[in-house]
Amino acid sequence: MEKSTTMNLLTNKDLIIFGEDFARHPHSLEHLLRPLFEKNRFIWVETIGLRSPRLSFYDLKKICLKIFRWFSSEKKISATSKKPESIHIVTPFMIPYNQFSLIRWFNKYSVLKSVQKKMIELNFKADFTIASVPNSCDYVGNFSEKKIIYVCVDEFSLWPGLDFNLVSKMESKLLKKSDLVFATSTNLLKSKSNQKTDTILLTHGVDFNHFKLPVKKINHEKIKICYFGLFDERSDQKIIQYIADHVENCEVFIIGSTTCNVSMLKAHPKIKFTGPVQYSELPAKISDMDIFILPYVKNELTNNINPLKLKEYLSTGRPVISTSLAEVLMLKNYLFIADSGIAFKNVIDQSRKNELSFDSEKIQRYILDTQTWVAKAGEFSKKLNEL
């Protein structure tokens, strides 16, 4: 199936990208565009985030990396990120605190100047500008691009620490400028519209072969339970605490960066925080895990998300337990649903006793046939070609 999809991919186009930093950590827009890297040219614009920095180790690390990229040549950045030759990174000097009009004006000036300079240097004629962050509203439409595409991956206005009014106004401006809008979840599909064309549902894909693990029987003596990915305010710590307290002979592994207070969990002897792991090293790190869990707090923010890690978990061929988010329920035939600590415990105990029906081949076949990033890039390319 992937061979036929590859034939339909976008080719010979110049694209300007406004999203997260290239190769800083795997994110959905980069995954989606990766199958297009070989036969198109990209200017990848690295802007500052929506949230003003806080006094935390996580933010300090991000600031230091951003400063490094501001003052490093593209060649030096390429060496650290293994960047394809088709990707040309632009990292304009910018100031946080976009809520102040003077700073926002300066940031716009800096971004436009940097991108236009790179376009002249490359003789770059923009076919598409693709944005996945609301603050790109100030920049798109200034590069003589033929079409503007918004890929909405989250309800940013509801994120903790963000200015709801500011982000909402930015996104409204971006939607009005966009010729085509994609949404990664059903709820986002309902709420995001440019009032010109139908918004298109394009759920996340997965690099199936990267996450597929060898067949493994559950370790009955000491079961290993795993959560990997960003751990933040959306993660339900009470469920994880309950699992550690009540599941006999278990270890709970949390792999990835943490951006919230996890002192209660870190104090638990059965919960292990490994810290962030390189994307390339992740399969080896999770290869001996028995069950993967996705415990999210259920609220308006999480009901809009389509967890990027969900299909990565399913690709492993191991049992997956998740809270009943809207997008998770779309895949309820391929995983187990639980909405409380005791419900998670019951599924884990039943899996341990082989009391639950679990067909890893069926799950992996579904993912491989329809949910890879190549398949998603094919859907994306088809809509752009139709424009």
Beta strands, then each sheet from edge to edge (+ up, - down):
strand 1: 14-19
strand 2: 41-46
strand 3: 87-90
strand 4: 128-131
strand 5: 147-152
strand 6: 180-183
strand 7: 200-201
strand 8: 223-228
strand 9: 250-255
strand 10: 271-275
strand 11: 291-294
strand 12: 320-322
strand 13: 336-337
sheet 1: 3+ 2+ 1+ 4+ 5+ 6+ 7+
sheet 2: 10+ 9+ 8+ 11+ 12+ 13+
end
